């Protein structure tokens, strides 16, 4: 026979190994949400990177001396060749007579570039397009069309800076990124370059001439112009034609624009300029043809071509994804703001209704009620919980259902020897089973349910059961409050409970769609509980599940603001994650379980078509977009418009502050905790995002989640509770879960 002690030892070692594995892999639960956040941030940063905006030819720079510029350059042609400084001095070349090189800057543009290309094609003309990298990455098909239709393409930097203010490294970056975009769009590199804000050769000075020299060393021809149409000023078609037309038969480089604003006058001018010049014997050609030189294009192949295409593809994806996210965020933002407004209005209406002097739910409820306290390893808290119930000013019986605790929870209650407190022991079966066991032992027709780590005020039970004076009311949600709010995490949860839960419950009460009776404090009609089959074990959110079941049976579910319960909130991020993960996943399960209510008739259908969509949107779907608020904030600060971004963000924040302040005022809470509200909105929101995303992943992959038992300290006591010695006995914490059995 095998040794039982040895088997036990092996089992312990295996359990310890599983625990170490879980702890080692615990950070993996954050990996996918973190990667998605990084991906969203990267896409927005890439979008901002390629959407850099500039105002064409709007730069104003004071004139600088030109002592270092050779006179041959200042009096020469528009094509500066400084490619071989060691062999020959830089030269400024003219294009051949009877040749016009018509050039277009700042494109491509999705509206005007196709029209310019159409005009050139119509009149069998060729030109040169000096494209920026940012526009090329956004509209690569237009650049490919330029090359396919026989035009030359030149570089105009990546995002249109004045290179005279750039270092050599900065210039190198502008060129490499411009070439990368060009290769990804059309599969070529170009040896032509036009500096942003350039003019004629005579405009070179001591600031921009070194740029032309360095660019020449890199192997580029710097192209300025002979005649500037100044079409960017939109002076009118006649004026554009006058400024662009060359004198005599001399070859000319003409400057126009196909982007940077409304180019309708440019297109209209081309329709006259091209045929008129052709009638005068001019030929519209590429620059290299007009110079009698080899083509400026060099095909790109191999790995470099694939890298360039991957760059364009990444920008394409980021553009489209961020556009969808932007539209989605705008829709969500509008709905959330509308919800805030509705929340304020209906919360005000709810407060006015229930606080009227003559307001009554119905006949006063004075008969005894049953209070169920399910408990699993609640040694630290159970004495406080029971003691707070003993201070109740409403007649009650208390049933503590010990769900197979291993820490002596039931023994502590029995040792208190309180007459109207009973202990029901059962094998570990989970919280729903414990509550159903308590329901079977209940003597009275109204059943109050609370958690084993919660304490009640003396008036809590009385306030909680008064709505049952209305025979239509089947369940009542109480006002759950955070007792341990001294830490930062506790303070954030306190804000969430007051604003996010209790203000919501006022809204839901007025709409008649209360989705959840909190497990910490709720009351039910016993016959209604029996009718819906008691607490279900189908979901991990049995409180949400039972509440939805009540709605489908036609019962009213209301909120009692003065029925306060003090609960111990998680004190670490890991515990908070565990709790909210269960809540989120359980809510998803409950919504899915009751999805047929959407197509049903009567009260069930009303809840299904109003309550379920609202809960799904604001509790399950919209929170997934919460990080976008902060990501777009960073995006706006980096890429602008900075001022508008800050105003918009603070505007939404102030609306939330108003809602939070009003919620605190309704709950008679001190406003000091709201000092941490802005930080909560930035940091706490990310934790909730991770939780919700993990819940979605679990749901979509068919994963299973077990009931998470949180570690408690028993520090929470209710104001006005009977004084007593808190049980400070040591509690073993090997058990971290409330097993399902």
N, C-alpha and C positions, 0 to 999 in steps of 0.2 A: 504494500500500500504506500502511496505517496505521503509525504509529510505535509499536513495542513499548514503548519507554520511556514514551510518553505513556499507552498503555493501562495500564501498570503504575502510573503516577502516579494515573490515575483510580481504579483499583482500590483503591489505598492511601487515597485521599480518601474513597471510599465506606465502606471498612472503618473508617476513623477516625470517620466520621459515625455508623455503626452503634454503634461503641463509646461515643461520646458520648451517643447516644440511650439505650443500655442503662444507662449511668451516671446519666443524668438521670431515667430512669424506675425505677431500682432501688428507691427508697423505696416505689413502688406495691405491691411484693410484701408490704409490711407494712400496707397500707391496710385491706384487708378484715379481717384478724385484729384489727387495732386497733379497727376499727369494731364488730366483734362483741363485743370486750371492753368497749368503751364502752357498747354497747347492753345487755349483761348488767348492767353496773354501774348504768346508768340505770334499768333495770327493777327492780332490787333497791332502789335508792334511792327510786323512786316507790312501791314496795310498802311500804317502811318508813315513807314519808311519810304514806300513807293508813292504815296499820295502827297508828298511834300508839295506845298503850293507856293507859287511865286507870282509876282506881278511883272509881266514882261516889260522890259525897257523902262521901268519906273525908277531905276537907280539914279541917284544924284551924287556925283563925286566932284570935288573941287579939282580944277585943272592943275596938273603937275608938270614940271619942266620935262623936256625931252632931250636932255644933253647926251644921254647914253644911246639914243636911237640913231642908227646910221641915216644920213640924209637920203641915201638910195632907197631906204625903206619908206621914209616920210613922203618922198616924191614919186614912189613907185606904184606898182599895181596892187590889186587886192589879194593876191595869193602869195603868202610869205613862205619861202622855202629855206628853212634853217636846219635841214636834216643832216648836213655834213659840215659841221662847224670847223672841223680840223682840216678839211680839204679845200673848202671855199667859203667865202663870207656869205651871210644870208642875202637872199635876193627877193625882190618884190615883183612878181610876174603879172603881166596882163594876159587876158584871154585873146584869142585871135580875132581879127576884124570880122564883122558881119556875124559874130556869134554872141548870143545872149545866154548867160547862165542865170536862170531865174531860180532863186533859192527861197526856201521857206523854213522859218525857225519855230521852235518851241513845241512842235507836234510830237506824235500824231494826236489829232482831236477826233472823237467819234462823230462829230457833226460836220466840221468844216473840211477835214482832210479828204474824206471821200469826194466831196464836191470839187475840191481843187484837183484831185486826181482825174475826175471825170472831165474837167475842162482841158487838162493837159492831153488826155487821151483823145478827146474830141478834135483837137487841133494838131494832133501828131507832134506834140512837143515833149521834150525831156527837161527835167529839172533836178535840183539837189535839195534834199530834205535833211536839215540838221535837227536831229531828234534828241530829246532828253531821255535819260534812262527811266525816269519815273513814268513818263507817258508811254514809252515803248513797252514796259512791263504790263501796263494796263490794257493796251490795245495792240498786241503783237501782230494781229492779222493785217492791220493797216500797213505796218512796216514791211511785212512780207509782200503785200501787194505792190508797194513802191518798188522793191527790188525786182519782182516778177514782171512789172511793166516797163522795166528798163531804166528807171531813175537811179541816181546815186544817193546814198545815204551817208551822212556825216555825223560826227559826234557834237553834241551841244552840252556836254557834262551830264551828270546823273540827275542833279536837282537844281540846276541853274544858279550856282553861286558866282560871285565875282572872284575869279581865280587870283586876282592880284592881292587878295587878302588871305590866300591859302598858302600853307607850306608845301614843300615838294611832296611830302607824304600825302597831304590832302589832295593835291592834284592827281597823284598816282591813283588814289582811291576813286576819284571822280571818273577817270578814264577807264579803269578796270571794270567798274560797275556799269558804265555806259556800254562798254564792249560786251560785257556779259549779257546784258539785256538785248543788245543788237543780235548777238549770236543766237540766243534763244528764240528770237522772233523770226529772223530771216536766214540764219545759218551762215552769216558772213561777219567779218570784221572790216572796219573802214580806216583809211589813212587820212581822212579829211576831218578837220576840226574848225569850229567857229566858236570863239569865246562869247559867252553871254555878255550883253551890254556893249557889244563891239560896234564900230562905225567904219570909217575909211582908214586906209593905211596912214594917213596924215594925223590920225588921232592917237597913234601910239605915243606913250610917254614913259617916263622912268619907272612907273609902277607896273604897267602891263607888258612892256617890252621884254623883261626877263621871263615872263610867262611864255611868250611866243618863242623865245630862244630855247627854254627848257622843253617845250612841247616839240620843237623841231628835233632836239636831241633824242626824243622818244620815237621819232620817225613819222611825225604828222605834218601835213601841210596846214598852215593856219589860213583860213579864208575869211576875209572881211567883205567889203563891198565897194562898188563904184558909185552906185546910185541907191539911195534909200527911199522907198516909196512912203515910209512913215505911215503905213496902213494901220498900225496899231493905235494911231491917234483917231482913226475913223474920220478923216477930213472930208470925205466925199469921193466918189468915183473919179470925177474930173481931176481933182487934186492928186489923187494916187497916180493916175495916168501921167500927169505932168511931171511928177517927181521921178517916176520910174523910167521914162523914155530917155534913151541915150542920145547924145548929140552926134550927128554925122553917122559914120559907119564903124566907129570904133567899138571893139568888143567890150562887153559890159557884164559885170556881176550885179544883179538886182536883188535887193533885200525885200522880202515880204514875209508874212506870217500865216500859218495855217492853224494856229492855236492861240490860247491866251485870252480869249474873249470872242466877241461877235465879229466874225470875219465875212459877213455878207457883202460888204463893200469890196473886199479883196476878190471874192469870187466874181462879182459883177465886173470889176476892172479887168480881170483875166479874160473875160469874154470879149473884150474890145482890144486889149493889149496884145494878145497872142496873134490874132489875124492881122492887125495893123502892122506889127513889126515884121511878120512874114511877108506881107505885101511889099515892105521896104527892102526885102532881101535878107533879112536876118534869119538865122537858124537857132532854134532853142535846143541846146545840147547839154550833156553832162559836163562837169567841170574838166575831167581828165581828157575828154574828147576835144574840148575847146582849147586845152593846153597842148594837145598832141602827145599826151602821156598815157601810160598803161592805166587800166581801171583801178579805182581806189578800193575795190572790194577784194577781200581774200577769203576763200571758203574756209569754214571751220568744220573739222571732222573729229571723229573718235570721242575720247572721254570728255574733251573740252566742250564738244557740242552737246553731249548728254547732260553735262553739268549745267550748261546754259538753259537747256530745255527744262530741266528739273527746277531751276530758279523761276522760270516763267510759270511753270505748273503750280509751284507753291504759292506764288502770288495770285494766280487765278483762283485757287481754292480759298485762300485767305480772304480775297475780295468778296467772293460769293457767300462764304460762310458768315463773314462779319456783317454783310448786308442783311442776311436773314436774321442774324442775332440782333442787329440794330433795330430792324422792324419789329421783331419779337419783343425786344426790350421796351420799345415805344408803346406797343400795345399793352404789355404787362404794366408798364408804368402808369398808363392812363387808367387801367382798371384798378390798380392798387390805390391811386389817388382818389378815384371815385369811391372805392371801398372805405378809405379813411373818412371821406366826407359823409358817407352813409352811416359809418360807425359812430361818428360824433353826433349826428342827428338822432339816430335811433337810441343811442346810449342815453342821450339827454331825455328823450321821450320815455325810456324805460325808468330812469331815475325819478322823473316827475310822477309817473304812474304809481310806482310802488311806495313813494314817500309821501303821498297825500295822507292827511290826517285820517280821513274816513276810508282809506283803502283797506279792503279785506278780500282775502281769497275766497272766503266763504265762512261757514261756522268755524269757530275756534276749535282746534284739535287739542284735546287735553288727555285723551286716552293713552295708555302706555304703548310704547313701540319697542321693537327688538333692534338691538345694535349688534351687527356681526363684525368680528375682528379676525380676519384670516391672518395667521402668523406662521412664518417659517424662519427659525433662527433669529428671533427678534429679542434676544435676551437684554440687549442694551436699551431697548425702547419700550418694551411691553408694559413695564410697571408705570411709566409716565402716561402711557396711553390709557390704561385702565383707570388710573387715579384721576385723570382729567374727566373721564366719563362719570365718575362718582360725584363730581361737583355739578352735574347737570341739574338744571331746575325743571326738567321735564321727566316724568316717570319712564324708566327704561328697564329692560332686562338686557344683559350683555352676554353674548356667547363668543368666547374665544375659541376659534377652530385651529388647533395645533396640527399643522400639516407635516407630521413626521419630523419635527425639529430635533436636532442632535445637541443643542446647547442648553437644554433645560428650560426653554421658554414656558412650557405648560406648568412646570413645577413652580416657577416664580409666581404665576397667576394663582395657582392653588394655595400657595403659602400665604397669599394676601388675605385669604379667608373672608371674602366679601360676599354677603348672602345672595345678591341678585346677579352675580357673575358666575357663569358656568363655563367649564372647559370641556370641549369635545375633541378627543384625540382621534387621529386617523393616520394611516400610512401615507407616506408622501405621494400625493397625486396631482399637485398643481393648484394654483389659486382658484380657478373656476370650480374645480371639484370641492375645494374647501368651502367656498361660498354656497354651493348647492347643498352641501351637508349642513351648513348652518341654516339655510332656508328650511330644510326639513325639520330642524329642531326649534324653529321660531314659534312662539306662542301668539304673536300679535299680527294684525293685518297690515301694519306698516313696518317696513324693514329698512333700517339705516345700515349702510355699508361704509367701512373706513379701512384704512391700511394699518398694519401693526406698528408703523413708525410715526403715526399721526396723533396729535392731541387736539381735543375739542375745548372750546370755551364753555362756561356754564350755560349760556343761552343757545348754543349751537343747535342742539337737537330740537329744541322748541321752535326756533326760527326755520329750521330745515323742513319740518313736517307741516307747517301751517298751510302751504299751498294745497295740501290734500283736502282742504275744505271745499275746493272746487272739484266736483266729481269727475270732471274731464281730465284732471291731472293724473298721470300715471307714474311720473318720476320727477325728481327735483335734483338739480345740480347745486352744490354748495360753493362757497367761496374759499378755494384752497389758497393758502398763503405760505410763503417761504419763511421758515423760522430762523434758519442759520444764514443770515444775509450779511454777516460781517466781512466775509472774504469777497474778493472781486468777482469770482464765479458765482457766489451766492447772491451778490448784489445784482448781477446781470440776470440771474434767474428770477429774482424778485421783480425786476422790471418786466420781464417776460410774463410772469404770472399775472401781475396787475394789469398790464396793458394787453398783452397778446392773448391771454386766456379769459380773464374776467370781463374786459371790455368787449371781447368777441362774444361772450355768453350773453351779454345784454343785447347785442345785435341779433344773435341767433334766437333769443327768446322772443323778440319783437317780430321776427320773421316766421317763428314757429318751426324752426329747423335745427334745434339744438342737436349737434352731432355726438356729443360725449358727456356722460355723467362721470365726473372724475372719480377714479378709484379711491382717492383720499377722503371724499365726502360726497355721498349721494344717498337718496332715499327712494324707495319703490313701494308700490302697492303689491302686497303678497299675491293677490289673485291674478294681477297682471303678469307677475313673474312666472306663476305657474302656467298661465296661458301661452306664454312665448317659450316655455320649456326651460326656464331658469337660465343660469349663466352658461354660455356656450364655450366649449373647448376648441371651437373651430379656428379661432384666431388668437393672436397674442395680445390683442387689445379688447379684452372681454367687456370693458366698460363702454367702448365705442360700439361694439357689436350689439350689446343688450339695448343701448339707447336707440340705435337704428331699428332694432326689432320692435321697440315700443312705438316708434313713429309709424311703422308699417301696420301695426295693429290699431292705429287711430288714436292713441293716447297723446295728450299734451305733455311736453317736457319743458319745464320752466327753470328759472334761475332765482335762487334765494340769496341776495347779496349779503344779508346780515348773518347768515349761517357760516361762520368762519371756522376753518380747520387749519392747524399749523403743522406743516410737514417738513421733514428734513430733506433738503435738496442735495444732490450729489456735490461733493466737495473737490472733485478732481475732474480733469478733462476726460480721463478714461472712464470714470463712472458715469459722467454726463453722457458720453458717447454711448455707453451700454444702454442707459435708460432710454435715450431718444431714438436709438436704433430700434429698440423693441416697439416704442410708440409708433414710429413712422411705418415700420413694416406691418404692425398690427392694424393700423389704420388702412393701409392698402388692402390687407386681407378683408377687413370689414366692408370696405367699399365694393370690392369684387364680390363678396358673398351676397350683398344686398343689391346687386346691379339690376336685378329684374324689377325693382321698384320703379325704375325709369319708364317702363312700359305699362305699369299697372294703373288701375283707376283708384279714385277715392283718395283718402289720406296718404296711403302708401305711394301713389303716383305723384301726389303733390310734393312729398318729401323727395322722391326719386328724381323729379324734374327740376326742383329748386335746390334742395339741400345737398344732394350728391354732387352736382356740378360745382357748387360753390366750395364745398369741402375739398373736392378733387383739385380744383384750380388753385385755391389759396393755401392748401396744406400739403399738396403733393407735387403739383406741376410748377407753379410760380417760384417756390423757394429754390428750385434748381437753377434759376436764372439770377439768384441773389448775388453771386460773386461778380456778375457782369457789371453791376452798379459800381463796384470798386475798381474793376478793370477799366471800364470806360472813363472813370474819374482819372486814373493814371494816364490813359490814352489822351484825354483832353488836355491834361496838364503838360504832357510832353509835346503833343503835336498841335494843340490849339483847337478851337479858340479857348485859351486858358481862362479868361475872365468869365465867359459865358458858362463854361464847365463848372467853375467854382460856384457861380451864382445858382445854377441849376441844382448842383449837389446840395448846397446849403439850403436851398428852397425846400427840397424834399425832406432834408433832415429836420428843418424847422417844423414842417407839417407833422412829422413823426413826434417831435418834441411836444407839440401842442396836444396831440392825441395822448401821449404818455402823461403829460401834466394833468390833463383832464381826467384820465383814468385814476391817477394818484389822488386827485381831489375827490372823486367819487368814493374811493376806498378809504379816504381820510388818512392817507399815508404821507410821511414826510418827503418833501421834494429833494432832499439832499442826495438821495441815491441816483437821481437823474443826472448828476454831474458826470457819471460814468457812461451816460447813454451814448454819446458819439463814439466812444471806444467800443462799446458793445456792438453798435451797428457795423463796425468794421471787422472786428475779430470774431465775435460770437456768431455772426452770420456765416463765417466760413466753416465753423464747426458744424452748424446745422446743415450746411450744404453737403459736407462730407457724409454726415449721417444719412441724409435723404438719398444721396446718390448711391450709397452702399445698400440702402433698402431697395432701391430700384434694381440694382444689380442682383441682389438676392432674389427678388420677385421674378425677374426676367429669366434668370438661370435656373429657377426651380429649387433654389437652396432652402434650407430649413434653419430656423432660428429658434433657440430655446429661451425660456423665461430667464431673464438676467436678474439675479439677486444682488442688490447693492449693499455695500458695507455701511452700517449706520453707527452713530456714536451716542445717540440718545440725549443730545444736548438741547433739544427743542422742548419747551414747555409753553403751555397756553397761558395768555394773560388771564388772571382770575382763577386759575386752577387751584385745587387744594394743595397746600404745601406738603411736601413729603421727601423722604430720602431717596435719591435716585440710586438705582441698582448699578453699582460700578464693577460688578464681578467681571473677571476676564472672559472674553468670548473668543473661542477659536475661530479663525477665519479661513480655514482651508476650503470651506464650501462657499463658492462665489456665485452660485446659480440657484435659482428656485427651480429644481428639476420638474419636468412634466410628468415623470413617473414611468 
